[in-house]
C-alpha cells in the first residue's frame, strides 16, 4: 500500500509499505479522509522534535473497517468509523483521576505509531467511534481537532457573556471561537495576520477581528472592553510573540489557556503574570469531548464547511506539505483522501 513516510526534516515522500494486519483486538481502517494538522507541518520541518523519522503521520481521520481481529465483535468490515487517536493506559495516576488525556503512558497514532497518511492503518478497537450516516468522511476527520477546542474551553473558567480573545485564526482557533460561543461567551475577538483567515473568523461568529499586521491588538481590546481587557484569552499559535500578545490583552485576574504548541520554549514577562494574578493553563488533547464533537458536527451546531479549503489525493501529499510549510498555501485545512 501507499503511505507518506516521514524520513527526516522536509522529507516525506510517498512510499510503498507493507499493508497492516490487525492484532486480536484491532481493526484495519481503510482511510477515507485525513486532515493535515499544523502539528504535523511543524513535525515535518523538524521545528518541534515531536515526530521521529520512520513514522507515518496523520491523527485526524475517518474511514471504513477493512479487516477485524479475532477478538473484535462490535465492528464489522464496511462499518464507517472515526478514530480517536489518543491511547491511554487506564492505570496510571492521571487515568485513575479521570484525566486520561494526560496519561503518563499516552501514545498517539501518527506520532508514536503509524497514522493515517496512508491507504490503511491498524488501530485498537477501543479507539473507534461510529461515524453517523449523515456525516461525510471529510466531516468526520474534523472530530479530533474539534475535540481539542472543546476540551480547551471546558477546562477554562468562562462565565456567561465574558469577553474572549482568541489569538490565532487557524483551524483550532476558529473551532475555539465556536466552542466558546456554545459555552456562553459574550464578545469574541480574534487576532491574526491573515486577512483571509480573519474573514472566516467573522463568518463563524467572531464579533471583532484584528489584523495584527495593521493594528495594535492590545489597544483595540482595551477599547472594546472599556479599558479592562479580556476575561479569557485562548492562545492558539504557540510562539513567543503570540504568547506575549495573549498576556497583554488579558485583564487583571483573567485567565489564559495555551492551546498552541509550536515552540518548545517561549519568553514572557513573569512579573506581569504575578502582579496581575493572571492564571495560565495548558491544555492537551481531549477527554470526554470526542463523542460530543461527533454530535456537534452531526447536528451542524459547529460549522466546519468554511474550514475545509482543499481536498487532495494522497499522491499530492508530499508537495502539499512543502507548500504549507513554506507558506505558499494559506489553506485553513487540507483533507487528504487516500
C-alpha positions in Angstrom: 0.0 0.0 0.0 1.0 3.7 -0.2 2.0 5.9 2.7 3.6 9.3 3.3 6.8 8.2 5.2 8.5 10.9 7.3 12.2 10.3 6.7 13.6 13.5 8.3 13.1 17.2 8.2 11.4 18.3 5.0 11.4 14.8 3.7 8.2 12.9 3.4 7.9 11.0 0.1 5.1 8.7 -1.0 6.4 5.1 -0.4 5.2 1.6 -0.9 4.9 -0.1 2.6 3.5 -3.4 3.8 -0.2 -3.5 4.4 -1.2 -3.5 8.1 -2.7 -6.6 9.6 -4.9 -6.4 12.7 -4.0 -7.9 16.1 -6.6 -9.8 18.0 -8.1 -6.5 19.4 -7.5 -4.3 16.4 -9.2 -3.4 13.2 -7.7 -2.2 9.9 -9.3 1.1 8.8 -9.3 2.0 5.1 -8.6 5.7 5.4 -11.2 7.8 3.6 -10.3 11.3 4.9 -7.3 12.5 6.9 -6.8 16.1 7.9 -3.4 17.8 7.7 -2.7 19.2 11.2 -0.5 22.1 11.9 1.4 19.9 14.4 2.3 17.6 11.5 3.6 20.6 9.5 5.8 21.6 12.3 6.9 17.9 12.8 7.6 17.7 9.0 10.0 20.7 9.3 11.7 19.3 12.4 11.0 22.5 14.4 9.2 20.8 17.3 11.1 17.5 17.5 7.7 15.8 18.1 7.9 13.5 15.1 10.6 10.8 14.6 11.9 9.7 11.2 10.3 6.4 10.1 6.8 7.3 11.2 3.6 7.7 9.1 1.9 10.8 10.5 -1.8 11.6 10.5 -4.1 11.6 13.5 -7.3 13.4 12.3 -9.1 10.7 10.3 -12.1 8.7 9.4 -12.6 5.6 7.2 -14.3 2.3 6.9 -13.3 -1.0 8.5 -11.4 -3.2 6.1 -10.4 -6.1 8.4 -11.0 -7.1 12.1 -9.0 -9.1 14.6 -10.2 -12.3 16.2 -11.5 -10.6 19.4 -13.4 -7.8 17.7 -17.2 -8.2 17.9 -18.6 -4.7 17.9 -17.3 -3.8 14.4 -17.5 -5.5 11.1 -16.0 -5.0 7.6 -17.6 -2.0 5.9 -18.5 -0.1 9.1 -18.0 3.7 8.9 -15.8 4.9 11.8 -13.9 7.8 13.2 -10.7 7.1 15.0 -9.9 8.6 18.4 -6.1 8.7 18.1 -5.0 9.1 21.8 -4.2 5.8 23.6 -4.4 5.8 27.4 -3.0 3.1 29.7 -6.0 3.3 32.1 -3.9 2.5 35.2 -1.6 5.5 35.9 -2.4 8.2 38.4 -3.8 10.6 35.8 -6.0 7.9 34.2 -7.3 6.9 37.6 -8.1 10.6 38.3 -10.2 10.8 35.1 -7.6 12.8 33.2 -6.7 10.2 30.5 -5.7 12.9 28.0 -2.5 13.5 30.1 -2.0 9.8 30.8 1.6 9.2 31.9 2.0 6.5 29.3 -0.1 8.0 26.5 0.7 7.4 22.9 -0.7 9.0 19.7 -1.5 7.4 16.4 0.6 9.3 13.9 3.3 10.2 16.4 4.1 7.1 18.3 2.7 4.5 15.9 1.9 4.7 12.2 -1.0 7.0 11.3 -3.5 7.9 8.6 -1.4 9.5 5.7 -1.7 6.0 4.2 -4.2 3.8 2.4 -4.9 1.9 5.6 -3.9 1.9 9.3 -4.3 -0.7 12.1 -5.9 0.7 15.3 -7.2 -0.7 18.6 -11.0 -1.3 18.5 -11.3 0.7 21.8 -10.3 3.8 19.9 -13.2 3.6 17.3 -16.4 5.7 17.2 -19.1 5.1 14.7 -19.4 7.8 12.0 -23.1 8.7 11.6 -24.5 8.1 8.2 -25.4 11.8 7.7 -21.8 12.9 8.2 -19.3 12.7 5.4 -15.8 11.1 5.9 -14.3 14.6 5.5 -16.6 16.0 8.2 -15.6 13.0 10.4 -11.9 14.0 10.1 -12.8 17.2 12.0 -13.8 15.3 15.1 -10.3 15.3 16.6 -9.4 19.0 16.2 -12.9 19.9 17.4 -12.4 17.8 20.5 -9.2 19.7 21.2 -11.0 23.0 21.1 -13.9 21.7 23.2 -11.5 20.5 25.8 -9.6 23.8 25.9 -12.9 25.6 26.5 -14.2 23.0 29.0 -11.2 23.4 31.4 -11.2 27.2 31.3 -13.2 29.3 33.8 -15.6 31.0 31.3 -18.7 32.8 32.6 -21.7 33.7 30.7 -21.1 36.8 28.5 -17.4 37.0 29.3 -15.2 38.8 26.8 -13.0 36.3 25.0 -9.9 36.8 22.8 -8.7 34.1 20.5 -5.1 34.6 19.4 -4.6 32.8 16.1 -7.2 32.1 13.4 -6.0 28.7 12.4 -8.3 25.7 12.5 -8.1 25.2 16.2 -8.6 28.9 16.9 -11.6 29.1 14.7 -13.1 25.9 16.3 -12.4 27.5 19.7 -14.5 30.6 18.6 -17.4 28.3 18.1 -16.8 26.3 21.2 -16.6 29.4 23.3 -19.9 30.7 21.8 -21.6 27.4 22.7 -20.3 27.8 26.3 -21.9 31.3 26.6 -19.1 33.7 25.7 -20.2 37.3 25.1 -18.0 39.4 22.8 -15.4 37.3 21.0 -12.3 39.0 19.4 -10.0 37.1 17.1 -6.5 38.2 16.2 -4.3 37.1 13.3 -2.2 38.5 10.5 -4.1 36.7 7.6 -7.0 38.7 6.1 -8.4 35.6 4.7 -8.5 33.7 8.0 -9.9 36.7 9.8 -12.7 36.9 7.3 -13.5 33.2 8.0 -13.5 34.1 11.7 -16.2 36.7 11.1 -18.3 34.2 9.2 -18.0 31.8 12.1 -19.2 34.3 14.7 -16.4 36.5 15.8 -17.7 39.9 16.9 -14.4 41.7 16.0 -11.3 40.7 14.2 -7.8 42.4 14.5 -5.2 42.1 11.8 -2.0 42.5 13.9 0.0 43.5 10.9 -2.1 46.7 10.6 -3.4 47.4 14.1 -2.4 47.1 17.8 -4.5 44.3 19.3 -3.9 45.5 22.8 -5.3 48.9 22.1 -8.3 47.5 20.3 -9.1 45.0 23.0 -8.8 47.8 25.6 -11.2 49.9 23.5 -13.7 47.1 23.2 -13.7 46.4 27.0 -13.7 49.9 28.5 -10.0 49.6 29.3 -10.3 46.3 31.3 -9.0 43.7 28.8 -10.3 40.2 28.0 -11.7 38.0 30.7 -10.4 34.9 29.0 -7.8 34.5 26.2 -7.1 31.4 24.2 -3.6 31.3 22.6 -3.8 29.0 19.6 -0.4 29.5 18.0 2.3 28.7 20.4 5.2 31.1 19.7 6.7 33.9 21.8 5.0 36.9 20.1 1.5 35.4 20.4 2.1 34.2 23.9 3.1 37.8 24.8 0.1 39.2 23.0 -2.2 36.9 24.9 -0.8 38.2 28.2 -1.0 41.8 27.1 -4.7 41.7 26.1 -5.9 39.8 29.3 -7.4 41.8 32.2 -6.1 41.7 35.8 -7.1 38.5 37.3 -8.0 37.0 34.0 -7.4 33.5 32.5 -5.2 32.4 29.6 -5.3 29.0 28.1 -2.5 27.9 25.9 -3.5 25.5 23.1 -0.7 26.3 20.7 2.3 24.0 20.8 4.7 25.3 18.1 7.8 26.3 20.0 9.3 24.2 22.9 10.2 27.3 24.8 8.7 30.8 24.8 9.5 34.1 26.7 7.0 36.2 28.6 7.0 38.7 31.4 6.7 36.7 34.6 6.2 39.9 36.7 3.1 40.7 34.7 1.7 37.3 35.4 2.5 37.6 39.2 1.5 41.1 39.9 -1.7 40.9 37.8 -2.6 37.5 39.2 -3.1 36.0 35.7 -3.9 32.3 35.6 -2.2 30.5 32.7 -3.1 26.9 32.0 -2.0 24.4 29.3 -4.5 22.2 27.5 -3.6 18.9 25.8 -5.8 16.8 23.6 -9.3 15.9 24.9 -11.0 13.5 27.3 -14.8 13.1 27.2 -15.2 15.6 24.3 -14.7 13.2 21.4 -18.2 11.9 21.4 -19.6 15.4 22.0 -17.6 16.6 18.9 -19.3 14.0 16.7 -22.7 15.0 17.8 -22.0 18.7 17.4 -20.8 18.0 13.8 -23.8 15.8 13.1 -26.3 18.5 14.3 -24.3 21.2 12.5 -24.1 23.2 15.7 -20.4 23.6 14.8 -19.7 24.6 11.2 -16.6 23.2 9.5 -17.6 23.8 5.9 -15.7 27.1 5.5 -12.6 25.5 7.1 -12.0 22.7 4.5 -10.3 24.6 1.7 -8.6 21.8 -0.2 -9.3 18.2 -0.7 -6.5 16.2 -2.3 -5.2 12.8 -3.1 -2.5 11.0 -1.1 -0.2 11.4 -4.0 -0.4 15.2 -3.8 0.7 15.0 -0.1 4.4 15.5 -0.5 4.0 18.7 -2.5 1.2 20.0 -0.2 3.4 19.5 2.9 6.1 21.5 1.2 3.7 24.3 0.2 2.1 24.5 3.6 5.4 24.5 5.4 6.8 27.2 3.2 3.7 29.4 3.5 2.9 29.1 -0.2 -0.5 27.7 0.5 -2.7 29.6 3.0 -5.4 26.9 3.3 -7.1 26.5 6.7 -7.4 22.8 6.3 -6.3 20.3 3.7 -8.0 16.9 3.7 -6.2 14.0 2.1 -8.4 11.3 0.6 -6.3 8.1 0.1 
